Amino acid sequence: MPEKAPLITYIKKTNNPIFTTRELSYISHKSVSAVTQALNTLERQGVVDKLYRGIWSEKTHKPVSPYMLVPHLIKSSRIYVSFLSALHLHGIIEQIPQTITLAATTHTKKIQTKLATFQIHQISPDYLFGFDWYKESGSFLIAEPEKAFADCLYLFTKKKKQYGYFPELNLSKPFDIKKAESYILKIHDSRARALALKRFKEIIELKVLK
């Protein structure tokens, strides 16, 4: 491909509705500043949308899922959808969370993008497991339903009490209660592990009594 091909040519080459400035810089052999300038021009022309710092999408008639932004939000850690958002996507809770909740080893923070608001919660590196690609072939990583539940109780032990109470829970199969308990038992901090396990058993007991 000629070095001076227009940037839109490289955008098409990504074959992805979402792309980054650095990705285009790499495949086009153009500097990041040159790509940024070209993308800003394309945005003014109505060709692309800036979704967040360094993250873009080509304007088409097809809607772009905000979950497709997840892998691009931070680069210092693996990041996956978990907590309430994962429970909703797995059908464990019906209520749609106002923000998309994510787990990573980076500091807890909120990110506002053009498509959605993301809340990143910090978890310890030794608890960063139990996730896979959405529907095994999706564009973002998501916690298994049992790990998403355990992650909620992990936050509950960090003085985030709202993650220990659920207005409605569908814990029927294929949700595996034993597997969820095994994930809770992997919490490294003994005090947090005991607190999470206690709350877990209270929730399960309430479900059984209903």
C-alpha positions as CSV (number, residue, x, y, z in Angstrom):
1,M,0.0,0.0,0.0
2,P,1.4,3.4,-0.9
3,E,2.8,5.3,2.0
4,K,0.7,8.4,1.2
5,A,-2.6,6.6,1.0
6,P,-5.4,8.6,2.6
7,L,-6.1,7.7,6.2
8,I,-9.6,6.4,5.4
9,T,-7.9,3.6,3.5
10,Y,-6.1,2.4,6.7
11,I,-9.3,2.8,8.7
12,K,-11.0,0.4,6.3
13,K,-8.1,-2.0,6.6
14,T,-8.6,-2.4,10.4
15,N,-11.9,-4.1,9.5
16,N,-13.2,-3.0,12.9
17,P,-15.9,-0.4,13.8
18,I,-13.6,0.9,16.6
19,F,-10.0,1.7,16.2
20,T,-7.3,3.7,17.9
21,T,-4.9,6.5,16.9
22,R,-1.9,4.3,17.8
23,E,-3.3,1.4,15.7
24,L,-3.6,3.6,12.7
25,S,-0.2,5.1,13.3
26,Y,1.3,1.6,13.3
27,I,-0.3,0.3,10.1
28,S,0.1,3.5,8.2
29,H,3.7,4.3,9.3
30,K,2.6,7.8,10.0
31,S,3.4,9.7,13.3
32,V,0.8,9.7,16.0
33,S,0.5,13.5,15.7
34,A,-0.1,13.3,11.9
35,V,-2.8,10.6,12.4
36,T,-4.4,12.7,15.1
37,Q,-4.5,15.7,12.9
38,A,-6.0,13.7,10.0
39,L,-8.6,12.1,12.3
40,N,-9.6,15.5,13.6
41,T,-10.2,16.6,10.0
42,L,-12.2,13.5,9.2
43,E,-14.3,14.2,12.4
44,R,-15.1,17.7,11.2
45,Q,-16.1,16.3,7.8
46,G,-18.5,13.8,9.6
47,V,-16.6,10.7,8.6
48,V,-15.5,9.5,12.0
49,D,-16.5,10.0,15.7
50,K,-14.2,10.6,18.6
51,L,-15.4,8.3,21.3
52,Y,-12.7,8.9,23.9
53,R,-9.1,9.9,24.0
54,G,-7.4,8.1,21.2
55,I,-10.4,5.9,20.4
56,W,-12.5,6.5,17.3
57,S,-15.2,4.9,15.2
58,E,-16.2,5.3,11.5
59,K,-19.7,6.8,11.1
60,T,-22.0,4.2,9.7
61,H,-25.6,3.2,9.9
62,K,-24.8,0.3,12.2
63,P,-24.8,1.1,16.0
64,V,-21.6,0.6,17.9
65,S,-21.8,-1.3,21.2
66,P,-20.1,0.6,24.1
67,Y,-18.7,-2.8,25.2
68,M,-16.4,-2.7,22.2
69,L,-14.5,0.2,23.8
70,V,-13.5,-2.0,26.8
71,P,-10.2,-3.4,25.5
72,H,-9.0,0.1,24.6
73,L,-9.8,2.0,27.8
74,I,-6.6,1.1,29.6
75,K,-3.4,-0.5,28.5
76,S,-1.6,-1.1,31.9
77,S,-3.8,-4.0,32.9
78,R,-6.1,-6.8,31.6
79,I,-9.6,-5.4,31.9
80,Y,-12.9,-7.3,31.8
81,V,-16.6,-6.6,32.3
82,S,-17.7,-7.8,35.7
83,F,-19.8,-7.0,38.8
84,L,-23.4,-5.8,38.0
85,S,-22.8,-5.4,34.2
86,A,-21.6,-8.9,33.8
87,L,-24.5,-10.3,36.0
88,H,-26.9,-8.4,33.8
89,L,-25.4,-9.7,30.5
90,H,-25.5,-13.3,31.9
91,G,-29.1,-12.9,32.9
92,I,-28.5,-13.1,36.6
93,I,-30.1,-9.7,37.3
94,E,-32.6,-7.9,35.2
95,Q,-31.9,-4.3,36.0
96,I,-29.6,-2.6,33.6
97,P,-26.7,-0.8,35.5
98,Q,-26.4,2.9,34.7
99,T,-22.7,2.5,34.3
100,I,-20.7,-0.4,32.7
101,T,-18.7,-1.9,35.5
102,L,-15.2,-3.2,34.8
103,A,-12.5,-5.0,36.8
104,A,-8.7,-4.3,36.4
105,T,-5.6,-3.9,38.6
106,T,-5.4,-0.2,37.8
107,H,-6.7,2.4,40.2
108,T,-10.5,2.7,40.6
109,K,-11.8,5.5,38.3
110,K,-14.8,6.5,36.2
111,I,-14.4,7.1,32.5
112,Q,-17.0,9.1,30.5
113,T,-17.1,8.4,26.8
114,K,-19.4,9.4,24.0
115,L,-21.1,6.0,24.2
116,A,-21.3,5.2,27.9
117,T,-19.9,5.8,31.3
118,F,-17.5,3.1,32.6
119,Q,-16.7,2.4,36.2
120,I,-13.4,0.6,36.7
121,H,-12.9,-1.1,40.0
122,Q,-9.5,-2.1,41.2
123,I,-8.9,-5.7,42.2
124,S,-5.7,-7.3,43.3
125,P,-3.6,-9.0,40.6
126,D,-4.0,-12.4,42.3
127,Y,-7.8,-12.1,41.8
128,L,-7.6,-11.3,38.1
129,F,-9.0,-14.5,36.6
130,G,-12.3,-16.2,35.8
131,F,-13.1,-14.3,32.6
132,D,-13.2,-15.1,28.9
133,W,-14.3,-13.6,25.6
134,Y,-18.0,-12.7,25.5
135,K,-19.9,-15.6,24.0
136,E,-16.5,-17.1,23.3
137,S,-15.9,-14.9,20.3
138,G,-16.9,-11.4,21.3
139,S,-14.8,-8.3,21.2
140,F,-14.4,-7.9,25.0
141,L,-13.6,-10.0,28.0
142,I,-16.3,-10.8,30.6
143,A,-16.3,-12.5,34.0
144,E,-18.0,-15.9,34.2
145,P,-21.3,-15.4,36.1
146,E,-20.0,-17.0,39.2
147,K,-16.8,-14.8,39.2
148,A,-18.9,-11.7,38.5
149,F,-20.9,-12.6,41.7
150,A,-17.7,-13.2,43.6
151,D,-16.3,-10.0,42.3
152,C,-19.3,-8.1,43.7
153,L,-18.7,-9.6,47.1
154,Y,-15.0,-8.8,46.8
155,L,-16.0,-5.1,46.5
156,F,-18.5,-5.5,49.3
157,T,-15.6,-6.2,51.6
158,K,-13.9,-3.0,50.5
159,K,-16.7,-0.8,52.1
160,K,-18.7,-0.7,48.9
161,K,-21.8,-2.1,50.6
162,Q,-24.1,-1.7,47.5
163,Y,-22.3,-4.6,45.9
164,G,-23.6,-7.0,48.6
165,Y,-27.3,-6.4,48.0
166,F,-29.2,-7.5,45.0
167,P,-32.9,-6.7,44.5
168,E,-33.4,-9.7,42.3
169,L,-31.2,-12.7,41.5
170,N,-31.7,-15.6,39.1
171,L,-29.3,-18.2,40.5
172,S,-30.9,-21.1,38.6
173,K,-28.8,-23.3,36.4
174,P,-26.4,-23.0,34.6
175,F,-25.2,-20.7,37.5
176,D,-23.0,-22.9,39.7
177,I,-23.3,-22.0,43.4
178,K,-20.4,-24.3,44.4
179,K,-18.2,-22.7,41.7
180,A,-19.1,-19.2,43.0
181,E,-18.1,-20.2,46.5
182,S,-14.8,-21.6,45.3
183,Y,-14.0,-18.2,43.7
184,I,-14.8,-16.5,47.0
185,L,-12.5,-18.8,48.8
186,K,-9.7,-17.7,46.5
187,I,-9.8,-14.1,48.0
188,H,-6.3,-13.8,49.4
189,D,-7.0,-11.5,52.4
190,S,-8.4,-13.7,55.1
191,R,-10.6,-11.1,56.7
192,A,-12.1,-10.1,53.3
193,R,-12.6,-13.7,52.4
194,A,-14.5,-14.5,55.6
195,L,-16.7,-11.4,55.2
196,A,-17.5,-12.2,51.6
197,L,-18.2,-15.9,52.4
198,K,-20.5,-14.8,55.2
199,R,-22.5,-12.5,53.0
200,F,-22.6,-15.1,50.2
201,K,-24.1,-17.7,52.5
202,E,-26.7,-15.2,53.7
203,I,-27.7,-14.4,50.1
204,I,-28.0,-18.1,49.2
205,E,-30.0,-18.9,52.3
206,L,-32.4,-16.1,51.4
207,K,-32.8,-17.5,47.9
208,V,-33.5,-21.0,49.2
209,L,-36.1,-19.8,51.7
210,K,-38.1,-17.9,49.0
